[in-house]
Amino acid sequence: MASPDAEAPPPTEPERWRDLDILLSRPGNLVHATFQPSPGLRDDIGSFVEVLVVGAGGLGCELLKDLALSGFKNLHVIDMDTIDVSNLNRQFLFRVQDVGKPKAEVAAKRVMERVSGVNIVPHFCRIEDKELEFYNQFQIIVLGLDSIEARSYINSVACGFLEYDSDDKPIPKTAKPMVDGGTEGFKGHARVIMPGTTPCFECNIWLFPPQVKFPLCTLAETPRTAAHCIEYAHLIKWDEVHTGKPFDADNAEHMQWIYSEALQRAELFGISGVTYSLTQGVVKNIIPAIASTNAIISAACALEALKLVSGCSKSVLNYLTYNGLVGTHIKVTEFVRDTDCLVCGPGTLIELDTSSTLSEFIKMLEKHPKLLMSKASVTHEGNNLYMQSPEVLEQMTRQNLSIPMFELLKGASFVTVHVSGMAESNGNKVSSLRKLRVLFKGVEEASKMDTTESS
Amino acid sequence: MQLFSSLKMINLFKIKDQKKEESASAAGKAPVKKQSAGELRLNKDISELNLPKNTSISFPNGKDDLMSFEIVIRPDEGYYMSGSFGFTFQVSPSYPHEPPKVKCKTKVYHPNIDLEGNVCLNILREDWKPVLNINTVIYGLNLLFTQPNDEDPLNHEAAAVLRDNPKMFEANVRRAMAGGYVGQHYFPRCA
């Protein structure tokens, strides 16, 4: 059998770009209002646009290939993982000899080898390890992730660049668009997030179904399925035997231990179906990945990225779902923004004197017509300025009450703070959490420019 | 809808100039801590806590890190009256999509808490909903001490004794809380 790498030579340059050039150089009825077809458009995209791909796994491999073949020449990819042998069936940029190497580095190298003129900068690290400013260099961030937590983080970073004017209108040049792909078995989604215009990830986070969690007592007393036996070994038996030693899902010995314990328990209760791969699946919460689902979703995402930069067609509005389980079904739903969203919403603009103390600020919120918030607790970028309750925190933050806000916010002229308390809504007092944009009167515009970007 | 007018083709050339400016102004900027929506929601939960009289709370990492904290419950009625039971809470950035992780730090003879501190409380696992909050969990934990139940056992032996011989269960609980052996297991004093 021929080795998988011994393939036909790649197409010549003009051949490779023929269809893309047609798409970018012809006018049409479905194009974006600002589209200016031109034979040089592909080169411009290649020269001036930088795209970040977050994740170099099943979707990430596809995305890098698709973007590279869509005319993007400056790509970065970030992923903290190394290659596992179980990735090889679908993460097609990786080979057996790559097992153990960083995904981002191998993926970048392979695509650069195959698509000439493309430069991909790999980042083998956690997304939280990068400075926020790192994310600001890209015109588009494309997400190929498998967790809500990671999406939520990137979303908050990208939305953090968004600025609003004094009429609560988003300032277009500060909007950092994201294209988010996701797959789970035969199902997937592709969505375009334009902060300030379309709903951000946090606006609709409640739509995610909760993770299935078995009651601990079922695991301990009345297991009925193979998964129950595995979770018993994972959540209860491990701690019983390995006091104080944390379980590591990436450690093969640990996983083997869970597997053999689960097998014993299954035998005890006459349950069949415990296998090593099911054990991995249950413990790591893995749903079998389907290569073609990744390919379809990635293609949709890469196309949306191309449409965003070129205007060669209208963007999807704004959430595409794909289901290949029963027949093939694709549907686009227009989700709506949560105008009170803490992450992408404008928040309420508040003007303060530099001399106003925290205590005066809290009193002012009670009378503010848009808030009418009593008993407010105040936090600023992880710094709890005042907590109404519990007593222990109230005592720790009480001394801030007499300090001017301007001083507590370290002399920045324009900052985002979050307040929670009882706010009025339709005549009722309800517990609320709000974002505020605090602007200090009479502080120079110059210092405003320095701080808003990072707020 | 104008999705991307700021980056239409005609402006592609401006991007390059804009980038030069950005890299110049970005230098020397202090990194900003990103606060997750989950952390903000948790702060709100904490600031609105309405603790039962018998429950105290502490924050080992200070006022600015509320994602891990501890509570102590001192039941004022039932089998566990006058005992003192500590719990640790670990809250993930995905809160409230994910429930907090709660462990009992005090070794306790209890049908619904095992000797490793795992707690069988429905709202901590299968029945968690994002509308629930830290207060609900704390009330749920209090309920475990006033109404231990033999139907959801994590400590099988304790559950069997509670079901078959409540008097003996009561005696076992007393012995464990005073510091002593119940069966093969030693329980340090917690009363």
Interface residues (C-beta under 8 A of the other chain):
Chain A: H32 A33 T34 F35 Q36 S38 L41 D44 I45 S47 F48 V49 E128 E131 L132 E133 N136 Q137 Q139 I148 E149 S152 Y153 S156 V157 G160 P172 K173 A175 P177 V192 M194 T197 T198 E202 I205 W206 F208 P210 Q211 K213 F214 P215 L216 C217 A220 E221 L235 I236 D239 E240 T243 L308 V309 S310 G311 K314 S315 L317 L342 V343 S377 T379 E381 G382 N383 N384 M387 Q388 S389 P390 V392 L393 M396 T397 H418 S420 G421 S431 L433 E453 S454 S455
Chain B: M1 Q2 L3 F4 S5 S6 L7 K8 M9 I10 L12 F13 I15 K16 K19 E22 S23 A26 K29 A30 P31 V32 K33 K34 Q35 S36 A37 G38 E39 L40 R41 N43 K44 I46 S47 E48 L49 N50 L51 I57 S58 F59 G62 K63 D64 L66 S92 P93 S94 H97 E98 P99 N112 D114 L115 E116 N118 V119 C120 N122 R125 E126 W128 K129 P130 D152 P153 L154 H156
